[in-house]
Amino acid sequence: MALLSRTFMASMLVSFMLVQYFTEAADHQFEMMGVNEALSPQPPTIDCRVACEGRCKLSKRPHLCKRACGSCCHKCSCVPPGTSGNYESCPCYFNLKTPRQTRKCP
């Protein structure tokens, strides 16, 4: 009976040590991931007002264009260059749709 009790206690001790080891290893891995993410550069911020003014300067309805462009810019953090087209440079901007499934962004 004493042998069974000692075996049980030894197995519990080994199990506890393994759990402790793997927990510390996982914590270390998450700390390393946090350090790498902190060192990565932040995406550039865009001034949506200026970008949309340039995009909408030739529009027949500039206020409507700027409002739509501004909401798209805030969601996508980009505006295609030029006054029309060039959607390949900002696919998020191109893919936003209205409830009627028409393109939202000018």
All heavy atoms as an XYZ file, in Angstrom:
814
protein
N       0.819     -1.184      0.000
C       0.000      0.000      0.000
C       0.869      1.257      0.000
O       0.554      2.227     -0.664
C      -0.911     -0.046      1.224
C      -2.000      0.976      1.200
S      -3.071      0.684     -0.183
C      -4.609      1.003      0.514
N       1.977      1.226      0.741
C       2.875      2.372      0.800
C       3.542      2.596     -0.556
O       3.769      3.736     -0.968
C       3.936      2.168      1.879
N       3.837      1.509     -1.266
C       4.454      1.621     -2.587
C       3.499      2.291     -3.564
O       3.908      3.141     -4.357
C       4.866      0.230     -3.088
C       5.546      0.201     -4.461
C       6.849      0.984     -4.425
C       5.787     -1.225     -4.898
N       2.239      1.935     -3.499
C       1.224      2.533     -4.370
C       1.077      4.024     -4.071
O       0.973      4.848     -4.981
C      -0.105      1.813     -4.189
C      -1.243      2.260     -5.089
C      -0.897      2.030     -6.547
C      -2.512      1.524     -4.728
N       1.112      4.394     -2.817
C       0.991      5.784     -2.418
C       2.199      6.591     -2.895
O       2.046      7.714     -3.389
C       0.875      5.868     -0.886
O       0.833      7.210     -0.496
N       3.386      6.037     -2.756
C       4.589      6.727     -3.222
C       4.591      6.878     -4.742
O       5.000      7.919     -5.266
C       5.839      5.980     -2.763
C       6.122      6.145     -1.315
C       7.399      5.489     -0.942
N       7.646      5.648      0.477
C       8.528      4.954      1.142
N       9.258      4.042      0.503
N       8.696      5.155      2.423
N       4.161      5.866     -5.452
C       4.095      5.916     -6.909
C       3.109      6.997     -7.350
O       3.383      7.767     -8.276
C       3.676      4.552     -7.482
O       4.566      3.548     -7.009
C       3.688      4.568     -8.995
N       1.976      7.038     -6.686
C       0.966      8.045     -7.012
C       1.508      9.452     -6.758
O       1.348     10.343     -7.596
C      -0.303      7.795     -6.173
C      -1.358      8.827     -6.403
C      -2.091      8.844     -7.576
C      -1.609      9.799     -5.441
C      -3.054      9.797     -7.791
C      -2.571     10.768     -5.646
C      -3.305     10.767     -6.828
N       2.169      9.661     -5.631
C       2.718     10.974     -5.312
C       3.820     11.362     -6.307
O       3.898     12.519     -6.736
C       3.281     10.990     -3.883
C       2.205     10.889     -2.814
S       1.037     12.242     -2.907
C       2.001     13.541     -2.207
N       4.654     10.414     -6.702
C       5.720     10.692     -7.662
C       5.123     11.066     -9.022
O       5.592     12.010     -9.679
C       6.651      9.488     -7.794
N       4.098     10.349     -9.444
C       3.479     10.669    -10.738
C       2.789     12.034    -10.686
O       2.809     12.785    -11.661
C       2.500      9.571    -11.166
O       1.411      9.511    -10.283
N       2.188     12.397     -9.568
C       1.564     13.707     -9.418
C       2.628     14.807     -9.474
O       2.423     15.852    -10.102
C       0.774     13.793     -8.107
C      -0.472     12.941     -8.083
S      -1.647     13.397     -9.346
C      -2.184     14.967     -8.744
N       3.759     14.583     -8.827
C       4.846     15.556     -8.832
C       5.396     15.753    -10.244
O       5.605     16.890    -10.686
C       5.959     15.110     -7.872
C       7.141     16.059     -7.755
C       6.703     17.398     -7.187
C       8.222     15.436     -6.901
N       5.598     14.666    -10.976
C       6.099     14.755    -12.348
C       5.081     15.473    -13.224
O       5.430     16.330    -14.043
C       6.432     13.351    -12.899
C       6.682     13.396    -14.400
C       7.633     12.775    -12.179
N       3.803     15.184    -13.057
C       2.754     15.844    -13.836
C       2.740     17.338    -13.563
O       2.648     18.160    -14.487
C       1.383     15.261    -13.502
O       1.336     13.912    -13.841
N       2.849     17.711    -12.305
C       2.874     19.124    -11.942
C       4.071     19.823    -12.566
O       3.952     20.934    -13.093
C       2.899     19.275    -10.413
C       3.015     20.699     -9.971
C       1.933     21.565    -10.079
C       4.214     21.200     -9.476
C       2.044     22.881     -9.687
C       4.338     22.512     -9.080
C       3.243     23.363     -9.182
N       5.230     19.180    -12.527
C       6.421     19.786    -13.096
C       6.288     19.956    -14.617
O       6.707     20.980    -15.167
C       7.650     18.946    -12.750
C       8.017     19.022    -11.270
S       9.321     17.883    -10.774
C      10.681     18.453    -11.751
N       5.685     18.987    -15.298
C       5.488     19.100    -16.739
C       4.526     20.233    -17.083
O       4.754     21.000    -18.015
C       4.977     17.775    -17.317
C       6.013     16.675    -17.446
C       5.354     15.353    -17.843
C       7.073     17.057    -18.467
N       3.438     20.349    -16.334
C       2.483     21.433    -16.567
C       3.165     22.778    -16.360
O       3.006     23.709    -17.155
C       1.253     21.275    -15.646
C       0.409     22.536    -15.646
C       0.422     20.082    -16.070
N       3.955     22.901    -15.307
C       4.678     24.133    -15.031
C       5.648     24.465    -16.158
O       5.728     25.604    -16.617
C       5.434     24.005    -13.703
C       6.116     25.256    -13.250
C       5.133     26.323    -12.817
O       4.004     26.033    -12.471
N       5.568     27.562    -12.863
N       6.357     23.460    -16.643
C       7.322     23.677    -17.725
C       6.633     24.168    -18.994
O       7.061     25.142    -19.609
C       8.088     22.371    -18.011
C       8.967     22.461    -19.228
C      10.184     23.129    -19.186
C       8.569     21.889    -20.435
C      10.986     23.221    -20.313
C       9.362     21.980    -21.561
C      10.571     22.643    -21.491
O      11.348     22.743    -22.602
N       5.543     23.507    -19.399
C       4.859     23.892    -20.626
C       4.171     25.249    -20.490
O       4.087     26.007    -21.448
C       3.867     22.808    -21.059
C       4.548     21.596    -21.634
C       4.398     20.353    -21.044
C       5.350     21.704    -22.757
C       5.015     19.239    -21.573
C       5.982     20.602    -23.294
C       5.823     19.354    -22.703
N       3.708     25.581    -19.312
C       3.104     26.896    -19.099
C       4.145     27.998    -19.252
O       3.897     29.007    -19.912
C       2.459     26.968    -17.705
O       1.495     25.925    -17.578
C       1.791     28.303    -17.475
N       5.303     27.797    -18.675
C       6.372     28.794    -18.799
C       6.861     28.899    -20.233
O       7.149     29.996    -20.725
C       7.526     28.441    -17.869
C       7.218     28.675    -16.408
C       8.357     28.283    -15.496
O       9.462     27.975    -16.009
O       8.145     28.284    -14.283
N       6.927     27.784    -20.950
C       7.356     27.814    -22.349
C       6.349     28.589    -23.195
O       6.729     29.384    -24.063
C       7.529     26.395    -22.881
N       5.060     28.388    -22.944
C       4.028     29.105    -23.696
C       4.079     30.595    -23.379
O       3.948     31.433    -24.278
C       2.653     28.536    -23.378
N       4.261     30.942    -22.115
C       4.374     32.360    -21.744
C       5.564     33.012    -22.440
O       5.468     34.134    -22.930
C       4.514     32.516    -20.230
C       3.227     32.225    -19.484
O       2.162     32.215    -20.132
O       3.297     32.003    -18.256
N       6.675     32.309    -22.480
C       7.872     32.848    -23.138
C       7.613     33.059    -24.627
O       8.023     34.069    -25.203
C       9.060     31.906    -22.927
C      10.309     32.369    -23.588
N      11.007     33.472    -23.158
C      10.988     31.891    -24.668
C      12.054     33.649    -23.930
N      12.068     32.697    -24.854
N       6.910     32.113    -25.250
C       6.614     32.234    -26.674
C       5.726     33.457    -26.932
O       5.952     34.208    -27.876
C       5.935     30.970    -27.185
C       5.683     30.984    -28.672
C       5.068     29.695    -29.160
O       4.670     28.848    -28.372
N       4.985     29.548    -30.460
N       4.717     33.693    -26.100
C       3.844     34.845    -26.276
C       4.607     36.148    -26.045
O       4.378     37.136    -26.728
C       2.640     34.776    -25.349
C       1.606     33.792    -25.809
C       1.192     32.774    -24.972
C       1.053     33.888    -27.070
C       0.232     31.869    -25.396
C       0.098     32.988    -27.496
C      -0.305     31.973    -26.661
N       5.535     36.152    -25.094
C       6.348     37.346    -24.873
C       7.198     37.648    -26.090
O       7.317     38.802    -26.511
C       7.246     37.158    -23.656
C       6.513     37.198    -22.337
C       7.414     36.852    -21.166
O       8.644     36.713    -21.372
O       6.898     36.710    -20.052
N       7.765     36.624    -26.701
C       8.583     36.828    -27.890
C       7.741     37.336    -29.041
O       8.166     38.193    -29.810
C       9.296     35.527    -28.284
C      10.340     35.082    -27.283
S      11.607     36.334    -26.975
C      12.422     36.361    -28.542
N       6.526     36.844    -29.184
C       5.646     37.324    -30.243
C       5.298     38.786    -30.019
O       5.244     39.564    -30.961
C       4.371     36.476    -30.296
C       4.585     35.099    -30.856
S       3.135     34.044    -30.730
C       1.933     34.969    -31.643
N       5.074     39.182    -28.785
C       4.772     40.570    -28.477
C       5.921     41.490    -28.807
O       5.732     42.588    -29.315
N       7.146     41.033    -28.566
C       8.317     41.843    -28.876
C       8.434     42.015    -30.381
O       8.671     43.108    -30.876
C       9.598     41.190    -28.295
C      10.839     41.846    -28.851
C       9.569     41.272    -26.788
N       8.230     40.946    -31.148
C       8.334     41.044    -32.603
C       7.260     41.954    -33.171
O       7.504     42.692    -34.112
C       8.227     39.657    -33.236
C       9.464     38.822    -32.965
O      10.508     39.368    -32.630
N       9.346     37.523    -33.096
N       6.046     41.905    -32.633
C       4.977     42.761    -33.121
C       5.264     44.217    -32.783
O       4.942     45.113    -33.545
C       3.636     42.336    -32.532
C       3.138     41.017    -33.094
C       1.883     40.532    -32.415
O       1.341     41.264    -31.562
O       1.450     39.428    -32.733
N       5.884     44.456    -31.629
C       6.186     45.829    -31.249
C       7.260     46.419    -32.155
O       7.274     47.618    -32.400
C       6.639     45.881    -29.791
N       8.158     45.597    -32.679
C       9.216     46.088    -33.538
C       8.763     46.294    -34.978
O       9.430     46.980    -35.736
C      10.403     45.121    -33.509
C      11.103     44.974    -32.160
C      12.205     43.936    -32.272
C      11.657     46.295    -31.700
N       7.638     45.683    -35.378
C       7.186     45.840    -36.752
C       6.645     47.249    -36.966
O       6.038     47.836    -36.082
C       6.102     44.803    -37.077
O       4.962     45.047    -36.302
N       6.876     47.808    -38.141
C       6.427     49.183    -38.388
C       4.909     49.271    -38.451
O       4.236     48.354    -38.919
C       7.064     49.526    -39.737
C       7.285     48.219    -40.400
C       7.544     47.231    -39.287
N       4.385     50.380    -37.986
C       2.949     50.616    -38.030
C       2.552     51.028    -39.435
O       3.323     51.668    -40.145
C       2.566     51.730    -37.034
C       2.794     51.369    -35.596
C       1.856     50.263    -35.147
O       0.736     50.167    -35.617
N       2.326     49.420    -34.256
N       1.340     50.636    -39.877
C       0.915     51.065    -41.203
C       0.775     52.578    -41.242
O       0.411     53.201    -40.243
C      -0.448     50.379    -41.382
C      -0.896     50.018    -40.024
C       0.345     49.844    -39.193
N       1.117     53.175    -42.359
C       1.056     54.632    -42.434
C      -0.377     55.122    -42.302
O      -1.308     54.491    -42.801
C       1.627     54.946    -43.813
C       1.435     53.703    -44.600
C       1.514     52.576    -43.613
N      -0.544     56.233    -41.611
C      -1.873     56.812    -41.492
C      -2.103     57.727    -42.683
O      -1.172     58.306    -43.232
C      -2.015     57.601    -40.175
O      -1.013     58.614    -40.149
C      -1.877     56.689    -38.977
N      -3.363     57.860    -43.065
C      -3.705     58.651    -44.229
C      -4.624     59.783    -43.795
O      -5.489     59.590    -42.938
C      -4.360     57.761    -45.307
C      -4.660     58.564    -46.570
C      -5.605     57.091    -44.792
C      -5.103     57.716    -47.740
N      -4.425     60.945    -44.366
C      -5.320     62.064    -44.130
C      -6.453     61.929    -45.143
O      -6.308     62.310    -46.316
C      -4.576     63.384    -44.294
C      -5.429     64.597    -43.936
O      -6.631     64.413    -43.658
O      -4.890     65.713    -43.939
N      -7.571     61.379    -44.694
C      -8.689     61.080    -45.601
C      -9.261     62.348    -46.232
O      -9.674     62.322    -47.393
C      -9.778     60.313    -44.861
S      -9.291     58.639    -44.408
N      -9.280     63.427    -45.484
C      -9.859     64.663    -46.028
C      -9.075     65.128    -47.250
O      -9.644     65.410    -48.303
C      -9.877     65.749    -44.958
C     -10.587     67.028    -45.385
C     -10.537     68.086    -44.306
N      -9.184     68.474    -43.937
C      -8.422     69.322    -44.641
N      -8.880     69.848    -45.746
N      -7.220     69.635    -44.224
N      -7.757     65.163    -47.142
C      -6.909     65.606    -48.245
C      -6.982     64.613    -49.411
O      -7.091     65.009    -50.579
C      -5.452     65.795    -47.766
C      -4.525     66.063    -48.932
C      -5.378     66.902    -46.742
N      -6.920     63.328    -49.101
C      -6.964     62.311    -50.156
C      -8.284     62.369    -50.921
O      -8.308     62.252    -52.153
C      -6.756     60.927    -49.555
N      -9.384     62.565    -50.213
C     -10.687     62.604    -50.875
C     -10.906     63.910    -51.634
O     -11.609     63.929    -52.648
C     -11.802     62.365    -49.868
S     -11.833     60.655    -49.282
N     -10.307     64.990    -51.182
C     -10.390     66.243    -51.949
C      -9.715     66.069    -53.303
O     -10.240     66.501    -54.334
C      -9.755     67.396    -51.178
C     -10.635     67.964    -50.108
C      -9.961     69.101    -49.339
O      -8.881     69.588    -49.761
O     -10.525     69.495    -48.315
N      -8.580     65.407    -53.314
C      -7.898     65.140    -54.577
C      -8.677     64.185    -55.454
O      -8.731     64.348    -56.672
N      -9.285     63.170    -54.837
C     -10.048     62.178    -55.585
C     -11.310     62.790    -56.186
O     -11.711     62.419    -57.288
C     -10.422     61.018    -54.649
C     -11.195     59.902    -55.268
C     -10.295     58.970    -56.009
N     -11.027     57.818    -56.516
C     -10.533     56.968    -57.371
N      -9.303     57.104    -57.805
N     -11.237     55.968    -57.804
N     -11.933     63.720    -55.495
C     -13.241     64.250    -55.896
C     -13.181     65.625    -56.554
O     -14.227     66.232    -56.808
C     -14.162     64.300    -54.681
S     -14.512     62.679    -53.974
N     -11.987     66.127    -56.861
C     -11.896     67.502    -57.367
C     -12.556     67.694    -58.736
O     -12.996     68.796    -59.051
C     -10.455     67.976    -57.389
C      -9.556     67.282    -58.377
C      -8.139     67.786    -58.247
C      -7.221     66.980    -59.142
N      -5.834     67.315    -58.894
N     -12.694     66.653    -59.542
C     -13.334     66.790    -60.851
C     -14.769     66.271    -60.867
O     -15.397     66.244    -61.921
C     -12.519     66.053    -61.920
C     -11.083     66.552    -62.135
C     -10.392     65.711    -63.197
C     -11.087     68.014    -62.523
N     -15.286     65.883    -59.729
C     -16.634     65.320    -59.657
C     -17.692     66.386    -59.910
O     -17.538     67.555    -59.556
C     -16.863     64.700    -58.272
O     -18.178     64.267    -58.147
N     -18.813     65.963    -60.514
C     -19.936     66.879    -60.719
C     -20.687     67.123    -59.420
O     -21.396     68.115    -59.298
C     -20.882     66.320    -61.781
C     -20.266     66.306    -63.153
C     -21.226     65.774    -64.177
C     -20.543     65.767    -65.534
N     -21.401     65.270    -66.586
N     -20.561     66.211    -58.476
C     -21.197     66.348    -57.158
C     -20.126     66.170    -56.085
O     -20.045     65.140    -55.426
C     -22.305     65.305    -57.009
C     -23.391     65.491    -58.075
C     -24.455     64.448    -57.989
N     -25.241     64.616    -56.771
C     -26.169     63.746    -56.386
N     -26.401     62.672    -57.104
N     -26.838     63.957    -55.281
N     -19.300     67.194    -55.889
C     -18.126     67.045    -55.011
C     -18.468     66.760    -53.555
O     -17.746     66.005    -52.895
C     -17.387     68.369    -55.163
C     -18.374     69.326    -55.701
C     -19.368     68.523    -56.485
N     -19.546     67.327    -53.013
C     -19.877     67.072    -51.608
C     -20.281     65.614    -51.396
O     -19.857     64.978    -50.425
C     -20.998     68.014    -51.136
C     -20.594     69.456    -51.143
N     -19.631     69.963    -50.302
C     -21.017     70.498    -51.908
C     -19.471     71.252    -50.534
N     -20.305     71.609    -51.518
N     -21.085     65.072    -52.287
C     -21.486     63.673    -52.208
C     -20.265     62.759    -52.381
O     -20.104     61.773    -51.654
C     -22.546     63.364    -53.269
C     -23.050     61.933    -53.327
C     -23.798     61.590    -52.039
C     -23.962     61.750    -54.520
N     -19.419     63.108    -53.328
C     -18.213     62.323    -53.582
C     -17.310     62.303    -52.352
O     -16.822     61.250    -51.942
C     -17.473     62.896    -54.785
S     -15.951     62.029    -55.210
N     -17.085     63.471    -51.746
C     -16.209     63.552    -50.571
C     -16.792     62.785    -49.389
O     -16.055     62.147    -48.632
C     -15.969     65.008    -50.184
C     -15.069     65.745    -51.144
C     -14.943     67.200    -50.743
C     -14.244     67.996    -51.817
N     -14.227     69.428    -51.520
N     -18.114     62.824    -49.223
C     -18.735     62.097    -48.110
C     -18.564     60.593    -48.292
O     -18.171     59.873    -47.371
C     -20.220     62.460    -48.011
C     -20.863     61.881    -46.766
C     -22.295     62.282    -46.652
N     -23.034     61.636    -47.737
C     -24.231     62.001    -48.153
N     -24.826     63.035    -47.606
N     -24.835     61.358    -49.110
N     -18.832     60.101    -49.508
C     -18.685     58.669    -49.774
C     -17.220     58.257    -49.685
O     -16.877     57.231    -49.084
C     -19.255     58.331    -51.143
N     -16.357     59.048    -50.263
C     -14.924     58.750    -50.234
C     -14.406     58.736    -48.804
O     -13.617     57.871    -48.419
C     -14.171     59.781    -51.063
S     -12.389     59.584    -51.056
N     -14.861     59.697    -47.993
C     -14.414     59.762    -46.600
C     -14.791     58.530    -45.805
O     -13.980     57.992    -45.053
N     -16.027     58.045    -45.979
C     -16.421     56.848    -45.231
C     -15.642     55.629    -45.713
O     -15.257     54.771    -44.919
C     -17.925     56.609    -45.326
O     -18.298     56.273    -46.630
N     -15.378     55.556    -47.020
C     -14.588     54.444    -47.541
C     -13.148     54.519    -47.052
O     -12.549     53.510    -46.694
C     -14.614     54.455    -49.068
S     -16.236     54.148    -49.773
N     -12.602     55.713    -47.023
C     -11.222     55.909    -46.583
C     -11.066     55.509    -45.118
O     -10.080     54.872    -44.745
C     -10.815     57.356    -46.798
S      -9.155     57.745    -46.234
N     -12.015     55.867    -44.287
C     -11.921     55.523    -42.868
C     -12.005     54.022    -42.654
O     -11.361     53.484    -41.752
C     -12.999     56.235    -42.065
C     -12.742     57.701    -41.903
N     -11.704     58.209    -41.159
C     -13.373     58.774    -42.420
C     -11.706     59.512    -41.209
N     -12.717     59.904    -41.981
N     -12.771     53.321    -43.490
C     -12.866     51.864    -43.352
C     -11.629     51.163    -43.892
O     -11.191     50.157    -43.347
C     -14.101     51.342    -44.082
C     -15.378     51.675    -43.378
C     -16.573     51.133    -44.127
C     -17.854     51.578    -43.433
N     -19.041     51.176    -44.164
N     -11.085     51.672    -45.000
C     -10.002     50.973    -45.692
C      -8.610     51.544    -45.424
O      -7.613     50.898    -45.742
C     -10.249     51.014    -47.199
S     -11.767     50.183    -47.689
N      -8.523     52.757    -44.924
C      -7.247     53.446    -44.692
C      -6.457     53.626    -45.978
O      -5.226     53.603    -45.966
C      -6.402     52.710    -43.662
O      -7.052     52.705    -42.424
N      -7.156     53.759    -47.093
C      -6.491     54.072    -48.353
C      -7.502     54.667    -49.330
O      -8.705     54.469    -49.185
C      -5.831     52.843    -48.968
S      -6.979     51.558    -49.472
N      -6.988     55.418    -50.280
C      -7.780     55.995    -51.367
C      -6.957     55.806    -52.627
O      -5.766     56.131    -52.647
C      -8.062     57.499    -51.131
C      -8.751     58.124    -52.329
C      -8.898     57.699    -49.888
N      -7.545     55.280    -53.709
C      -6.777     55.116    -54.943
C      -6.292     56.460    -55.475
O      -6.969     57.476    -55.326
C      -7.786     54.479    -55.907
C      -8.829     53.876    -55.043
C      -8.896     54.733    -53.819
N      -5.137     56.484    -56.105
C      -4.626     57.744    -56.648
C      -5.435     58.192    -57.862
O      -6.106     57.395    -58.512
C      -3.189     57.403    -57.041
C      -3.205     55.936    -57.283
C      -4.223     55.372    -56.332
N      -5.383     59.476    -58.140
C      -6.078     60.013    -59.303
C      -7.525     60.361    -58.985
O      -7.991     60.237    -57.852
N      -8.232     60.806    -60.030
C      -9.622     61.226    -59.833
C     -10.622     60.129    -60.164
O     -11.800     60.255    -59.838
C      -9.928     62.457    -60.701
O      -9.613     62.154    -62.064
C      -9.110     63.649    -60.248
N     -10.198     59.052    -60.792
C     -11.078     57.904    -61.040
C     -10.221     56.687    -61.350
O      -9.035     56.807    -61.671
C     -12.028     58.186    -62.203
O     -11.293     58.322    -63.400
N     -10.831     55.511    -61.253
C     -10.114     54.273    -61.553
C      -9.042     53.970    -60.534
O      -9.126     54.347    -59.363
N      -8.024     53.257    -60.964
C      -6.870     52.858    -60.137
C      -7.283     52.051    -58.903
O      -6.618     52.104    -57.880
C      -6.052     54.083    -59.707
C      -5.524     54.868    -60.869
O      -5.071     54.296    -61.855
N      -5.594     56.182    -60.778
N      -8.375     51.310    -59.001
C      -8.875     50.566    -57.850
C      -7.947     49.435    -57.417
O      -8.012     48.987    -56.276
C     -10.262     49.998    -58.140
C     -11.319     51.064    -58.278
C     -11.933     51.301    -59.503
C     -11.696     51.833    -57.193
C     -12.908     52.274    -59.621
C     -12.668     52.808    -57.308
C     -13.276     53.028    -58.526
O     -14.224     53.992    -58.643
N      -7.076     48.967    -58.306
C      -6.189     47.857    -57.950
C      -5.217     48.242    -56.839
O      -4.715     47.379    -56.125
C      -5.421     47.343    -59.180
C      -4.478     48.332    -59.811
C      -5.134     49.321    -60.773
O      -6.334     49.203    -61.070
O      -4.421     50.235    -61.204
N      -4.979     49.531    -56.651
C      -4.068     49.951    -55.585
C      -4.729     49.933    -54.207
O      -4.057     50.019    -53.197
C      -3.521     51.347    -55.871
O      -4.572     52.283    -55.844
N      -6.065     49.811    -54.163
C      -6.796     49.765    -52.894
C      -8.023     48.863    -53.055
O      -9.146     49.342    -53.230
C      -7.202     51.180    -52.483
S      -7.971     51.262    -50.867
N      -7.842     47.530    -53.010
C      -8.954     46.606    -53.265
C     -10.100     46.747    -52.261
O     -11.259     46.556    -52.625
C      -8.327     45.217    -53.183
C      -6.881     45.399    -52.977
C      -6.588     46.842    -52.800
N      -9.796     47.078    -51.015
C     -10.863     47.261    -50.019
C     -11.800     48.375    -50.465
O     -13.020     48.243    -50.384
C     -10.247     47.587    -48.664
S     -11.404     48.136    -47.413
N     -11.248     49.459    -50.926
C     -12.013     50.617    -51.406
C     -12.919     50.204    -52.562
O     -14.078     50.591    -52.636
C     -11.017     51.687    -51.849
C     -11.577     53.045    -52.170
C     -11.638     54.029    -51.194
C     -11.997     53.370    -53.447
C     -12.104     55.301    -51.479
C     -12.465     54.634    -53.749
C     -12.526     55.596    -52.769
O     -12.989     56.850    -53.055
N     -12.394     49.382    -53.454
C     -13.157     48.935    -54.623
C     -14.282     47.984    -54.239
O     -15.366     48.009    -54.832
C     -12.216     48.249    -55.614
C     -12.908     47.711    -56.838
C     -13.376     48.575    -57.815
C     -13.087     46.357    -57.019
C     -14.005     48.092    -58.955
C     -13.720     45.865    -58.145
C     -14.174     46.735    -59.120
N     -14.079     47.155    -53.230
C     -15.042     46.100    -52.903
C     -16.169     46.530    -51.976
O     -17.088     45.745    -51.741
C     -14.311     44.898    -52.296
C     -13.444     44.215    -53.327
O     -13.786     44.141    -54.494
N     -12.291     43.734    -52.894
N     -16.139     47.733    -51.423
C     -17.235     48.167    -50.556
C     -18.482     48.399    -51.397
O     -18.429     49.034    -52.454
C     -16.857     49.439    -49.806
C     -15.820     49.277    -48.703
C     -15.484     50.633    -48.091
C     -16.311     48.338    -47.632
N     -19.633     47.888    -50.929
C     -20.892     47.969    -51.678
C     -21.970     48.653    -50.851
O     -21.958     48.623    -49.628
C     -21.389     46.563    -52.052
C     -20.400     45.717    -52.814
C     -20.297     46.121    -54.228
C     -19.353     45.158    -54.968
N     -19.054     45.574    -56.264
N     -22.948     49.240    -51.542
C     -24.126     49.805    -50.907
C     -25.111     48.674    -50.651
O     -24.911     47.548    -51.139
C     -24.794     50.852    -51.817
O     -25.284     50.200    -52.988
C     -23.828     51.962    -52.193
N     -26.206     48.922    -49.924
C     -27.212     47.860    -49.735
C     -27.805     47.357    -51.060
O     -28.273     46.226    -51.134
C     -28.277     48.528    -48.876
C     -27.531     49.584    -48.105
C     -26.477     50.063    -49.058
N     -27.761     48.173    -52.086
C     -28.263     47.744    -53.413
C     -27.189     47.043    -54.237
O     -27.369     46.808    -55.431
C     -28.788     48.955    -54.176
C     -30.025     49.532    -53.564
C     -30.546     50.646    -54.407
N     -31.750     51.199    -53.798
C     -32.346     52.261    -54.228
N     -31.886     52.936    -55.263
N     -33.422     52.702    -53.621
N     -26.077     46.748    -53.631
C     -24.948     46.034    -54.244
C     -24.294     46.812    -55.380
O     -23.755     46.232    -56.320
C     -25.392     44.643    -54.733
C     -25.841     43.720    -53.627
C     -24.767     43.532    -52.566
O     -23.632     43.228    -52.881
N     -25.134     43.702    -51.312
N     -24.339     48.130    -55.326
C     -23.562     48.957    -56.259
C     -22.301     49.404    -55.545
O     -22.232     49.369    -54.305
C     -24.360     50.178    -56.732
O     -24.726     50.970    -55.601
C     -25.616     49.750    -57.487
N     -21.310     49.832    -56.295
C     -20.055     50.254    -55.690
C     -20.271     51.526    -54.868
O     -20.838     52.494    -55.345
C     -19.008     50.463    -56.775
C     -17.641     50.273    -56.262
C     -16.558     50.186    -57.317
N     -16.640     51.191    -58.335
C     -16.713     50.927    -59.639
N     -16.734     49.691    -60.053
N     -16.755     51.901    -60.499
N     -19.839     51.515    -53.639
C     -20.052     52.629    -52.719
C     -19.055     53.760    -52.924
O     -19.391     54.931    -52.839
C     -19.963     52.127    -51.280
C     -20.089     53.219    -50.235
C     -19.917     52.667    -48.847
C     -19.989     53.784    -47.851
N     -21.125     53.675    -46.979
N     -17.817     53.414    -53.210
C     -16.739     54.393    -53.188
C     -16.487     54.977    -54.576
O     -16.405     54.239    -55.554
C     -15.474     53.738    -52.666
S     -15.728     52.907    -51.092
N     -16.356     56.309    -54.662
C     -16.131     56.942    -55.968
C     -14.716     56.732    -56.502
O     -13.811     56.449    -55.819
C     -16.395     58.412    -55.685
C     -16.119     58.593    -54.245
C     -16.441     57.284    -53.601
